[in-house]
C-alpha cells in the first residue's frame, strides 16, 4: 500500500514568510518550489519551514530579494497601454493639423510593414472609424474643458441671453455657465444696461446672483452687456475629471 502524498496547497503562498518565494513546482501537484534557491521541495508544510530556516535559503533569499527590487524598478508599462498612448498621440496629431481621418487607414499599414521590430507598431490598429471615435468622444471633451479654462485665464467670455423676465434670463445664464463647466455662485462681477430686469433691487438678475453666490457679485459697472469673471475663482479648482468612455467606436477605455 503506497504512502500518502500531500498535495501542494496554494494557501501556503499567503503565509507572509513564504509569499515572495514559494510556488508549486511546474506541473507537479505534489511538489513545492523555492524561487530563491531554484530548488524543488517536498510538498509538506514542515519541510517548507525547515527549508526556509536553512542557512542556504537565507543566503539565497537576500540576493533574490535584491533582484526583486531591481525588477520592480525596471518594470515596463504594459504593451496594451503603450499602444493606446500611440493611438491617442496620432489622433491628436491628425486633429491638430486637420488631416483627414481616412489617412489613418494607410498609416496603420505603414507602421506594421516598416517597423517590424516594434511591438507597439505590430499591435497598432487605428483606422478612420476608430480614430474618429477617439477624437470626438475621448480627446474632444477633454480639449474643450482645457480650452474653456485657458479662455477664462486670458479673456472675459460673453454670453448671449434670451428671455422676457429676470427669472428667464437668470436661468438661461446659469444654464449656459453650467454647460461651460462653471458655477454661477462664483461670479464676481456683472455688467449690463441699467434696467429693472437687470438691477431690480429685489427681483433683478443681480439680486438673484447675490442670493446664490458671493457678496462681491454686487460690484457691478453698468456699461456693457457682458458678464465678467475672475478666472482664478471661476475656473474649476482642480483639473477636470477624465471624460466618460466612448458610447460608440473603440471598445478599449482610454
Helices and strands as residue ranges (DSSP letters): G 10-14, E 22-25, E 28-34, E 39-42, H 45-52, H 55-73, H 79-96, H 103-114, H 119-123, H 128-134, I 135-139, H 140-154, H 166-179, G 184-186, E 189-191, H 196-199, H 205-212, G 215-218, E 226-228, H 231-234
